[in-house]
Amino acid sequence: MIANKDLAIATAKALKWNKIELEQRAAQHGRTIELEIKAILKSVLAPKKLGNIDLATAINRRFADFGDFEIPEIPREPMRPLPTFDL
């Protein structure tokens, strides 16, 4: 397993970030460079939250990639008469 410091150093090298920019960003957030890199990775890799949306909007977003399509109407029989409970 890679140590936290080694991971931070490897990540910074892999991202080819300017060390000064990374130090400034870490200082703005009151973190060390290692903790700043972890925070950046966590924010990027965390699942995105949809927020407070209603069910119809969530369904619309889920199926938006399929384009426009229509669901065929299902033929139905008339409703049966309602029962009466007269005594």
SERO-4910 file (N, C-alpha, C, O; in steps of 0.05 Angstrom, whole numbers):
BEGIN
 pado doro    nc1    nc2    nc3   cac1   cac2   cac3    cc1    cc2    cc3    oc1    oc2    oc3
  Met    A     17    -24      0      0      0      0     18     25      0     38     26     13
  Ile    A      9     45    -15     24     70    -17     18     87      7     -5     90     15
  Ala    A     39     99     18     35    117     41     22    143     31     24    150      8
  Asn    A      8    156     49     -7    181     42     11    202     29      3    214     10
  Lys    A     34    206     40     53    226     30     62    218      2     64    235    -16
  Asp    A     69    192     -2     77    183    -28     55    186    -49     60    193    -71
  Leu    A     30    182    -40      7    185    -58      4    214    -66     -1    220    -90
  Ala    A      7    232    -47      5    260    -53     27    270    -72     21    285    -91
  Ile    A     51    261    -68     73    268    -85     69    257   -113     73    271   -133
  Ala    A     61    232   -115     56    219   -141     33    232   -156     35    236   -180
  Thr    A     13    240   -141    -10    253   -153     -2    280   -164    -10    287   -187
  Ala    A     13    296   -149     21    322   -158     39    320   -183     36    336   -201
  Lys    A     56    300   -183     73    297   -207     57    288   -231     61    297   -253
  Ala    A     38    270   -226     21    259   -248      4    281   -260     -1    282   -284
  Leu    A     -6    299   -243    -23    321   -253     -7    344   -265    -18    362   -277
  Lys    A     19    344   -261     37    365   -271     28    392   -262     29    411   -277
  Trp    A     20    394   -237     12    420   -226     36    437   -219     57    427   -212
  Asn    A     32    462   -222     52    481   -213     52    481   -182     31    485   -170
  Lys    A     75    476   -171     76    473   -142     67    499   -127     54    497   -107
  Ile    A     74    522   -139     66    547   -126     36    550   -126     25    558   -105
  Glu    A     22    543   -148     -7    545   -149    -19    526   -129    -39    533   -115
  Leu    A     -8    502   -127    -19    482   -108    -15    492    -79    -33    489    -62
  Glu    A      8    504    -73     13    514    -46     -6    538    -40    -16    539    -18
  Gln    A    -11    555    -60    -29    577    -55    -58    567    -50    -71    577    -32
  Arg    A    -66    548    -66    -93    537    -62    -96    523    -34   -116    527    -20
  Ala    A    -75    508    -26    -75    496      0    -76    517     22    -90    513     42
  Ala    A    -61    538     19    -60    559     39    -87    573     41    -96    580     63
  Gln    A   -101    577     19   -127    590     19   -147    573     35   -165    584     47
  His    A   -144    547     33   -162    529     47   -152    520     75   -165    505     89
  Gly    A   -128    530     82   -117    523    108   -109    494    110   -112    481    131
  Arg    A    -99    483     88    -91    455     88    -61    452     79    -49    471     69
  Thr    A    -50    429     84    -24    422     73    -28    415     44    -51    411     35
  Ile    A     -7    414     29     -9    406      1    -21    378     -2    -38    374    -19
  Glu    A    -12    360     15    -23    333     14    -53    332     19    -68    318      4
  Leu    A    -62    347     39    -91    347     45   -106    361     23   -129    354     17
  Glu    A    -94    381     10   -108    395    -12   -111    376    -36   -132    376    -48
  Ile    A    -91    361    -42    -93    341    -64   -115    321    -58   -130    314    -75
  Lys    A   -115    311    -33   -136    292    -25   -164    305    -28   -183    292    -38
  Ala    A   -167    330    -20   -193    343    -22   -201    347    -51   -224    343    -58
  Ile    A   -182    353    -68   -188    356    -97   -197    330   -109   -217    328   -123
  Leu    A   -182    308   -103   -189    282   -113   -216    273   -103   -232    262   -117
  Lys    A   -221    278    -77   -247    270    -65   -270    285    -78   -291    273    -84
  Ser    A   -266    311    -84   -288    326    -96   -293    317   -125   -316    318   -134
  Val    A   -272    309   -139   -275    301   -167   -287    272   -168   -303    266   -186
  Leu    A   -278    255   -151   -286    227   -152   -312    220   -137   -323    199   -141
  Ala    A   -321    239   -121   -346    234   -106   -370    233   -125   -371    248   -144
  Pro    A   -389    216   -119   -413    216   -136   -428    243   -135   -429    255   -114
  Lys    A   -437    251   -158   -451    277   -160   -479    274   -148   -493    255   -154
  Lys    A   -487    293   -132   -514    293   -121   -532    309   -139   -525    330   -149
  Leu    A   -556    299   -143   -575    312   -160   -589    336   -146   -600    353   -159
  Gly    A   -588    336   -120   -601    358   -106   -630    351   -102   -639    329   -104
  Asn    A   -645    372    -95   -674    368    -90   -689    371   -116   -696    393   -124
  Ile    A   -694    349   -129   -710    350   -154   -733    331   -151   -733    312   -135
  Asp    A   -754    336   -166   -778    320   -164   -774    294   -181   -756    293   -197
  Leu    A   -791    275   -177   -790    250   -191   -791    252   -221   -776    239   -235
  Ala    A   -809    269   -231   -812    273   -260   -786    283   -272   -778    274   -294
  Thr    A   -773    302   -259   -748    313   -270   -726    291   -269   -710    289   -288
  Ala    A   -724    275   -248   -705    254   -246   -709    233   -269   -689    224   -281
  Ile    A   -734    226   -274   -739    207   -295   -732    219   -322   -721    205   -339
  Asn    A   -739    244   -326   -733    258   -351   -703    258   -356   -694    253   -379
  Arg    A   -687    265   -336   -658    265   -339   -647    237   -344   -628    233   -360
  Arg    A   -659    217   -332   -649    190   -335   -652    180   -363   -635    165   -374
  Phe    A   -675    187   -376   -681    176   -403   -677    197   -425   -685    192   -448
  Ala    A   -665    220   -419   -661    241   -439   -644    232   -463   -648    241   -485
  Asp    A   -624    214   -458   -606    205   -479   -620    188   -500   -609    183   -522
  Phe    A   -644    177   -494   -658    160   -513   -672    176   -534   -682    165   -554
  Gly    A   -674    202   -531   -688    219   -550   -718    217   -547   -729    206   -527
  Asp    A   -733    229   -566   -762    229   -565   -773    202   -573   -765    191   -594
  Phe    A   -791    191   -558   -805    167   -565   -832    167   -551   -835    180   -531
  Glu    A   -850    152   -562   -877    152   -550   -883    123   -541   -876    104   -554
  Ile    A   -895    122   -518   -903     96   -508   -931     90   -520   -949    106   -519
  Pro    A   -934     67   -533   -959     61   -545   -982     59   -525   -978     50   -502
  Glu    A  -1005     68   -533  -1028     67   -515  -1038     39   -513  -1040     24   -533
  Ile    A  -1044     30   -489  -1053      3   -484  -1084      3   -485  -1097     18   -471
  Pro    A  -1095    -14   -503  -1124    -15   -504  -1135    -26   -477  -1125    -44   -466
  Arg    A  -1157    -13   -469  -1168    -21   -443  -1198    -27   -447  -1211    -17   -465
  Glu    A  -1208    -43   -429  -1237    -49   -428  -1250    -29   -410  -1237    -17   -393
  Pro    A  -1276    -25   -414  -1290     -6   -395  -1289    -17   -367  -1286    -41   -362
  Met    A  -1290      1   -348  -1290     -7   -320  -1315    -22   -313  -1336    -18   -324
  Arg    A  -1312    -41   -295  -1335    -56   -286  -1352    -39   -268  -1342    -19   -256
  Pro    A  -1376    -46   -265  -1393    -30   -247  -1383    -33   -218  -1373    -53   -209
  Leu    A  -1386    -11   -203  -1378    -11   -175  -1397    -28   -159  -1421    -27   -163
  Pro    A  -1386    -43   -140  -1404    -59   -123  -1420    -41   -104  -1411    -20    -96
  Thr    A  -1443    -50    -97  -1459    -36    -77  -1461    -53    -52  -1461    -78    -54
  Phe    A  -1461    -41    -30  -1461    -56     -5  -1487    -50     11  -1486    -45     35
  Asp    A  -1508    -51     -4  -1534    -46      9  -1542    -70     26  -1538    -93     17
  Leu    A  -1552    -65     49  -1560    -88     66  -1590    -90     66  -1601   -108     79
***
